[in-house]
Amino acid sequence: MGTTAFMTLGAVLAGVTGVIVGAVLLRRRGPASARRRLAEVVATLAAMGVVLALTLAVTLARGVDFRFFATAHVAYLGLVVSAPILGLGVLVATVRHRLPAVAVVAAVVLLILAPAGWYATHWAPFALQVSTADVALPPERAGYDPVRIGVLADLQTNHIGSYERRVVRTLQAQRPDLIVIPGDLFQGNDAQFAAVLPHYRALLRQLHAPQGVYAVQGDAESAQRLQVLVAGTGVHLLNDRIVSLHVGDRHVLLAGNTLRWAPPEGLEIRERLIDADPAAVRVLVAHRPEVVLGLPVNSGVDVVIAGHTHGGQVALPLLGPIVKFSPVSRKVAGGGLHEVHGNPIYVSTGAGMVRAQAPQVRFLTRPSVGLVTLDSP
C-alpha cells in the first residue's frame, strides 16, 4: 500500500474510532452535566488523536524521508477526512439523543471540512492562472520597448500529463520575449527520473521565446539532474553567469544565481550586475527569494525573479501563507511583485506542488505562470 493510501486509511479509522467512542460515552446513564459532556468530547478527540499518532508513527517507520511533510500530511487528513466522519456521527447523535444546538453547529463545522478538502486537493492545485506584474524602469535605462519575461517556476513534478502541458501552453500564449525558470522542475527518485526524462524533455522543447529560455537550479533537483533534464531542449542554464540580450531597442542583462547564492561566485555575479552599464535593464533570477536580502539597498537591479515558496501553497485570510520556507516576509512569500529595501522582487506562486510525503494541496493560493513586464513609466 502506498504511503498516501496508508495515511488516508489511518485517517478514516481515526474518524470511525471517534464516532464509536463518542457513541459509547453517550450511552452512559446518569445526568448529562456540562462537565460530563466536555469530558466526553475530550475523550473522543483523544481517541482520534491516538489513532492519527499511530498512523504517523507507522508511516515514519516505513522509511519516510521528510518527517515534517509526513506530519503535515497526517494532520491534513485528520482535518478533511477524520473530522467530517466525526461530524456525521455528531449529527446522527444530535437527532437520536437530542443534543443541544451547539452540537448541530459543531457537526456542520466539521462536515464543511470535507468539501474544503476536496477543493484543496482536487480543484485548487489545477486552477492555473496567469500572474502579471509591471515594473517601472528608471529614466537612465535606454530604450522605449517593453521587456516581457515569462516565468515558469516550481512545476516540481515526476510525470508529464495534461496539466503540465497546459502550463506550457498557457505560458507560450503570453508570447514573452524571454522565459526564465527559477528551479524545481523535477521532484522524485531515480526510477521516476529515468521514466519521465524523455517526456519532460519533449515538454521543455515546447518552450520557446525570441531571446531564449533560461533556468536556474532549485531545491528539488540536483545540479546534475537539471543538466541532464535540459540537455537538447534549448533551455540554457544560468549558473552564476550573465547573458546579454536585446529586446527591441532595450539592452537586457540577465543574471542567474545558483541555489547556493551566498558563496563568492553568487556575490560576484550580483556585483557585476549592479556595476553594469546604467543604460542596460538588469534582471536577476534565483530559486529562493531570500537572494533579495543579499542585495544592497536600492541596488539598481530592476527586478529579482524567484520561486520556491509556492505562495505558501496553503494560505489563510488576513494571515497569508501558513508556511513560507524563506526568511522573507510573509507578504513577499505569498507571491507577486513586492519591494524589499528598494529592490523590486517578483515571487511566483509556482505551477506545481511539493511532492514526496507532503500533502499535495493548495488553499487560497492558486498555481500560476508569470508575465513580468519591464517598461518606462
N, C-alpha and C positions, 0 to 999 in steps of 0.2 A: 504494500500500500504506500502511495506517495505521501510525502510529508504534509502537504496541504490537506489531502483527504483524511489523513490520520488526525490532524488538528481539528478539522471540521467534525469528525465523528466524536471527538472528545467534547467539543462544544455542545453537540446535540445531547450527549449523555449528561453533561452538566445541567442543561435545561430540564431534561426529564427528571434528573435527581432532585432539582429544586421543586418541581411540581409534586413529586412523590412525598418528599419531606414536608412540604407545606400542607399537603392533604392529610398526612398522618397527624400533624400537630393540630390542625383544625378539628379533627375528630375527638380530641381530648375533651372530657366533660369538665364542667365547672364554669364559673363566671369568666367571661372574656374581658378582663380588665385591659386598660391601655398598656400597662406594663407587660402583660402576658402577650398581647398582640405584637408589641415591639420585640419581645424575646423570640417569638415565632418567626418574624421577619429576619432577624439576625441569624437564627439557626438555619433558615432556608438559604440565605445568601452564603453563609459559611460552608454549607454542604456543596453548593455550586462551586465556590472558590476552591475547595479541596479537589474536586474533580478536574477543574481547569489547571490547578497547580500540578496534579499528577500528569495531565496531558503534556504540560510544558516539560516536566522532568523527563518523561519518556522520549519526547521529541529531541531534547538535548542529548540524551543517552544514545540516540540513533546516529549521532555524529554530525550534528548541525554545525556549520562553520560560523554563523553570525548569530550570537546569542541575543543581542539587542533586538534584531529583526524578528527572531523566533518569538521572543517575549511579546513584542508588539502585535504579532500575528495572532497569538493565542488570546491576547486581551481584546483585539478587534472582533474575533469570532465570538468571544464571550458577550460582547455588546450586541452584535447583529444576529446571532443565532441563539445563544443560551437565553438572553434576556427576553426576546419575543416569545420563546416557548414558555418561559415562566409567566409572561404577561397573559398568554392564552389561558394558562392554569388559573391565574388570579381572576380572570373574567368569569370562568366557569364557577369558581368558588364563590364569587360575589353573588351569583344567581342562586346557587344551592344553599349557601349559608347566610345569605342576607347581610353581607359585609357592608360597612359604611361607604358613603360616596367616595371617600378618599381612595378606597381600593379600586374603584372604577377608573379614577383619574390615573392611578399608578399603572393599571393594566393598559390603558390607552397609550401612555407614555412608552411603556415597554414594547408594545406592539408596533409603534411608529418606527422603532429602531430597525425593523425588518425591511420596510421599503427604503429607508435611508441607506441601509447596507446594500440593497440591490442597486440603488443609484450610484453609490460609491464604487461598486465592484463591476457593474455591467454597463453603465452608461457614461459616467463622467470620464473614465480613462480613455474613451474613444471620441469624446466630444471636441474634436480638434478645432482650434481657432487660429486665425492669423493675428498676431500681435504686432502692432505698428508703433514706431517711435520716431519722432522728428527731432534731430539735433541741430541747433543753430551754430553755424561756423563763425569764427571771429573774422573781422574785416581783413586781416592780413593773409587769410587763405585765398590765394589767387584762383579765379575762375567763376563761372556762372552756372555750370551744370550741376544738378544734384548727384549725389553718390548713393546708390541704393544697394544695401547689403542684406542678403538673405541669411537667416540664422536657423540652423538645424542642430539642436543640442539634445543630448541625453535620450536618443532613441532607445538605447540600452536594452536591446532585445537579443534573443538567441534563436529567433526564427523570423522568416520573412513571409508575411501574409498580406491580405487585402488592406489592413490598416497601415502597415509600413509603406506599401505602395501609394496609398492615399496621401500619406505625409509628404512624400517626394513630389507627387503631382501637385499638391496644394502649394508647396514652396515654389515649384517651377512656374506655376500660374502667375506668381507675383513679378516675374521677369526681372530679377535682380541683376545688377551689374557684376556682382561677385557674390559668392556664397562662402560662409565660414561655418565650421563645425567645431564647437567648443568641447569636444570629447564625449566619452561614454557612449560609444556606438554599440559595443557588444558586451553582454554580461552572461557568463555561463562557463561550463567546464570544457576540457579539451575535446571531448567527443562531440559536444554541441557545436563547438567552433568549426571542427572539421566538416560536420554535416551542413552547416549553414554557409560556409565560406563561398562556394560558387554562386549561391543565390544572393548573398549580401553584395558580392562584387557586381553582380548584374544590376542590383538596385542602385549602387553608387554610380554606376556608369550612366544612369539616367539623370544625374545631377550635372548640369552644365550652365555656365554663365560666361558672358563675353570676356571677363577678366579672370576667370578661373574659380576653382573650388579649393578651399584650404582647411586643414584640420589640425587640431592640437590634441594631445593625449588627455584622457580623462582618468578617473579613478577605477572604472570598471574593467579597463583593458590595459594590458602591459604595453610598453613601447614596441616590443617585438610583434605582438599580436596586431597592433594598429598598423604597423608597417606591412605585415602580410596581408591584412584586410584590404588596404587601399591599393596594393600593387596592381598595376594595369588598369586602374579605374579612371585615371585622370585627376584624382584627388591629390593635392600637394600637401606635404607635411610642413608645418611651421614650427620646426624645432629650434626655438630661440634664434630666430633669424627674421630679417626684414625683407619684404619684397616691394619693389617699386612698380606701381601700376598707373595707368592713365585712363580715367573715366571722363569721356567728353573732354572738356578743357581743364579738368582737375588733375593734379598730380597727387596720388594717394600712396602713403607709406603704410603698409600692413605688416604689423609685427605680431609674433606669436610667442607666448611663454609656455614652456612645457609644464607638466604637472608640478615639478619641483621649481617653483618660480622664484624662491628666495636665494638660492646659491648665486655665486658670481656671474654665471652665464645669464641668468634671468635678470639680474640687476643691470648688467652691461647692455642688454638689448633694450631695456627701458630707458637707460640713459642716452643711448644713441637715438632713440625715437624722440625723446624730449629735446635733444640738442640739434635736431634735424632742421632743414630749411623751413623757416616760418611760413613760406608760401604753400607748403605741402600739407594736405589733410593727413592726420595721424590717427591710426586705429590700432588698438592693442587687443588681441584675442587671447583668452586664457580659460581654462576649465573652471577654476574656483574663483568666485567673485572677490575673495579677500586680497587678490592681487592689487585691487584699487587702494587698499590700505598701505601698500608699499610705495605708492606714488607721492611725490611732494605735493603740497597744497598748490592748487592752480598750476598743475604741471605743464599744461599745454597739450596734453593728449586729448584729442577731440572726443573720443568715446572708447570706453573699455567694454568689450562684449564677452560675457561669461555665461555659464550654465550651472550645473552641479546641484543646486538647491531644489529643483523641480517645483519651485514656488512653495516649498514645504510639503507638497503632494497632498497634505491634509491641512486645511485651514479652518479657522472659526471666525464668525463675525466679530469685528472690533479687535480681536486678538491677532489675527493673521495666522501665519504658519505655526503649527504646534511644535515642529522640529525644523531647524533651519540648516544644520550641518555646516555652519560657517560663522566666523566671528563678526560678519557684517550685521547691521541692524535687521530686526525682524521685517521692517518695511522693505528694505532692499532685497532681502532674501525672498520676499513674496513675489518678486518678478517685476519686469517693466523697466522704465527709464527713471533713474534717480541721479542725484549728485552727492558725492562724498568728498568733502574737503575741496570743493571747487572742481572736481573731476567727474564728468558725466559717465555713468555706467548703465548698460543695459543688461539685465539678467533674464535669461529665458526661463520660462516655466517648464521647458523640456517637452519633448514629444512622447516620451515613454514613461516607464515606472521602474522603481527599484525592484529587482527580481530576487533570486535566491530564496531565502525563507521569509522575506518581508511580505506583509500584506499588500497585494497588488491592487491598490485602490487610489482613488483621488476623491477629494471632497472640497468643493468650493475653490478648486484650483485646476482649471482646465488645461489640458495639454496644448501646446502651440508650436507653430513655426513663426519666426520673426521676420520683420522687414524694417530695418533701421535706415532712415534717410537722412543724410547729412547735406545741408544746403545753407546758403546765405540767408539771413533773416530778412 
